[in-house]
Amino acid sequence: MNVKARIDPSAWQAGFDAGEAGHPMTPCPQNLDPFSYFSGWIEGDAKRQGFEHSLGGAA
């Protein structure tokens, strides 16, 4: 089984920025892909808390 996820870079960045700024995780803006947004939010929130973050495949 090969599972792949597609990340929308714009939605990921919006989520990252929101997480880094300390904004609540929900709601996801209607015009953005929720999976990408929440993935970015988790990374941004972790960075805000002092953890290192990775853009993974998004560069």
Secondary structure by P-SEA (a helix, b strand, c coil): cbbbbbbcaaaaaaaaaaaaaccccccccccccaaaaaaaaaaaaaaaabbbbbccccc
